[in-house]
Amino acid sequence: MKTDIFRQILKSRQKSFICISILIVANLGLYVFSSAYLEPQLADLQRKWSEKRVQAAAEPAMDAAAIYRQGTADLKTWRARISPKREFAGFIGELFETAVNNSLRVGAITYKPSPVKGENLLAYSIGFNVSGKYAAIKSFIADIERYRAIAVIDNLSLNGKSDEELIDMRLQLTAYFRVED
């Protein structure tokens, strides 16, 4: 009698039982995948990470002389990257070209050189406006960060209206150039 009732329920709700069966099989399959494949892989990665942490802690710390040598070498590399003053016009041209390549409109540009005390360097404070779409402005800033010349973004201001896609950006940056003897 109970089996007849069960068969009638099964017959009337056949689609529901098929869906439940598929969900049970999928759940079992995901459980087997997780326990047989993912958990051992996770344990192996955790073991490797722990080994690397122990190895990094066991490495001897650099002494003061080694730190000084490394710092001196880093400064020498940094100074080699500073372009000579004669390349300033090329730098400005590269700024304009980068803006145009990012579909931006460039406004007037101002610059003011000032010597860096104690160094043979000129710091050019450069200010200009660009306008365009937000994505293009983001790309432009990223391109400036990849310049070979040493340029630091000092200030950045964005203006735009919520109903327009165009953004106006005022950018203030400092570029360093080597004074040639």
C-alpha positions as CSV (number, residue, x, y, z in Angstrom):
1,M,0.0,0.0,0.0
2,K,2.8,2.4,0.8
3,T,4.6,1.6,-2.4
4,D,1.4,2.3,-4.4
5,I,1.1,5.8,-2.8
6,F,4.8,6.4,-3.4
7,R,4.5,5.4,-7.1
8,Q,1.4,7.7,-7.5
9,I,3.3,10.6,-5.9
10,L,6.3,9.9,-8.1
11,K,4.2,9.7,-11.2
12,S,2.4,13.0,-10.5
13,R,5.6,14.9,-9.5
14,Q,8.0,13.3,-12.0
15,K,9.7,16.6,-13.0
16,S,10.2,17.6,-9.4
17,F,11.9,14.3,-8.6
18,I,14.1,14.5,-11.7
19,C,15.2,18.0,-10.6
20,I,15.9,16.9,-7.1
21,S,17.9,13.9,-8.4
22,I,20.0,16.1,-10.7
23,L,20.7,18.4,-7.7
24,I,21.7,15.5,-5.5
25,V,24.1,14.1,-8.2
26,A,25.6,17.6,-8.8
27,N,26.1,18.1,-5.1
28,L,27.8,14.7,-4.7
29,G,30.0,15.4,-7.7
30,L,31.1,18.8,-6.4
31,Y,31.8,17.3,-3.0
32,V,34.0,14.6,-4.5
33,F,35.8,17.1,-6.7
34,S,36.4,19.4,-3.7
35,S,37.6,16.7,-1.3
36,A,39.6,14.6,-3.9
37,Y,41.2,17.4,-5.9
38,L,41.0,20.9,-4.3
39,E,41.7,20.1,-0.7
40,P,45.0,18.2,-1.4
41,Q,46.1,21.0,-3.8
42,L,45.3,23.6,-1.2
43,A,47.2,21.7,1.5
44,D,50.2,21.5,-0.8
45,L,50.1,25.2,-1.6
46,Q,49.9,26.0,2.2
47,R,52.8,23.8,2.9
48,K,54.9,25.5,0.2
49,W,53.9,28.9,1.5
50,S,55.0,27.9,5.0
51,E,58.3,26.6,3.8
52,K,59.0,29.8,1.9
53,R,58.2,31.9,5.0
54,V,60.5,29.8,7.1
55,Q,63.2,30.1,4.4
56,A,62.8,33.9,4.2
57,A,63.0,34.2,8.0
58,A,66.2,32.1,8.1
59,E,68.0,34.3,5.5
60,P,70.6,36.6,7.2
61,A,69.7,40.2,7.4
62,M,72.0,42.6,5.4
63,D,74.5,44.4,7.4
64,A,74.9,48.2,7.3
65,A,77.7,48.2,4.7
66,A,75.6,46.0,2.4
67,I,72.6,48.3,2.8
68,Y,74.8,51.3,2.1
69,R,76.2,49.6,-1.1
70,Q,72.7,48.7,-2.3
71,G,71.5,52.3,-1.6
72,T,74.4,53.8,-3.5
73,A,73.8,51.5,-6.5
74,D,70.1,52.4,-6.5
75,L,70.9,56.1,-6.4
76,K,73.3,55.7,-9.3
77,T,70.6,53.9,-11.3
78,W,68.1,56.6,-10.5
79,R,70.5,59.4,-11.5
80,A,71.2,57.6,-14.8
81,R,67.4,57.7,-15.6
82,I,67.3,61.5,-15.2
83,S,67.2,63.0,-18.7
84,P,69.4,66.0,-19.6
85,K,67.8,69.5,-19.8
86,R,67.9,69.6,-23.6
87,E,65.3,66.8,-23.7
88,F,62.6,69.0,-21.9
89,A,61.0,70.0,-25.2
90,G,60.8,66.3,-26.2
91,F,59.2,65.6,-22.8
92,I,56.5,68.3,-23.4
93,G,56.0,66.9,-26.9
94,E,55.6,63.4,-25.5
95,L,53.0,64.7,-23.0
96,F,51.0,66.2,-25.9
97,E,51.3,63.1,-28.0
98,T,50.2,60.9,-25.1
99,A,47.2,63.1,-24.6
100,V,46.3,63.0,-28.3
101,N,46.8,59.2,-28.4
102,N,44.3,58.9,-25.5
103,S,41.7,61.1,-27.4
104,L,42.1,64.0,-25.0
105,R,42.1,67.7,-25.8
106,V,45.0,69.6,-24.3
107,G,44.7,73.2,-23.1
108,A,47.5,75.7,-22.4
109,I,50.6,74.4,-20.7
110,T,52.7,76.3,-18.2
111,Y,56.0,75.4,-16.7
112,K,58.5,76.9,-14.3
113,P,62.0,75.6,-13.8
114,S,63.7,75.8,-10.4
115,P,67.1,74.4,-9.4
116,V,67.3,71.6,-6.8
117,K,69.6,72.7,-4.1
118,G,72.7,70.6,-3.6
119,E,72.1,68.7,-6.9
120,N,72.8,69.4,-10.5
121,L,69.1,69.2,-11.3
122,L,66.3,71.4,-12.5
123,A,62.7,70.7,-11.3
124,Y,60.2,71.8,-13.9
125,S,56.8,72.5,-12.3
126,I,54.4,71.8,-15.2
127,G,50.7,72.6,-15.2
128,F,48.1,71.9,-17.9
129,N,44.5,71.1,-18.6
130,V,43.1,68.2,-20.6
131,S,39.5,67.2,-21.3
132,G,37.9,64.0,-22.5
133,K,36.2,60.8,-21.3
134,Y,37.0,59.4,-17.9
135,A,38.5,56.2,-19.2
136,A,40.8,58.2,-21.5
137,I,42.0,60.4,-18.6
138,K,42.7,57.2,-16.5
139,S,44.7,55.8,-19.4
140,F,46.6,59.1,-19.8
141,I,47.7,59.1,-16.1
142,A,48.8,55.5,-16.4
143,D,50.9,56.4,-19.5
144,I,52.6,59.2,-17.6
145,E,53.5,56.8,-14.8
146,R,55.3,54.6,-17.4
147,Y,57.5,57.5,-18.7
148,R,61.2,56.9,-18.6
149,A,61.7,60.5,-17.5
150,I,61.4,61.2,-13.8
151,A,58.0,62.8,-13.4
152,V,55.9,63.1,-10.3
153,I,52.2,64.0,-10.3
154,D,51.8,66.7,-7.6
155,N,48.2,67.6,-7.9
156,L,45.3,66.4,-9.9
157,S,41.7,67.8,-10.0
158,L,38.8,66.5,-12.0
159,N,35.7,68.5,-12.9
160,G,32.7,67.2,-14.7
161,K,28.9,67.3,-14.9
162,S,26.8,64.3,-14.1
163,D,24.8,64.6,-17.3
164,E,27.9,64.8,-19.6
165,E,30.6,62.3,-20.4
166,L,33.4,64.8,-20.7
167,I,35.7,65.4,-17.7
168,D,38.1,68.3,-17.3
169,M,41.3,67.6,-15.5
170,R,43.9,70.0,-14.2
171,L,47.2,68.3,-13.8
172,Q,50.2,69.6,-11.9
173,L,53.4,67.6,-12.2
174,T,57.1,68.0,-11.5
175,A,59.7,66.7,-14.0
176,Y,63.4,66.5,-13.1
177,F,66.1,67.1,-15.6
178,R,69.9,67.1,-15.3
179,V,71.7,70.4,-15.9
180,E,74.5,69.8,-18.4
181,D,77.9,71.5,-17.8
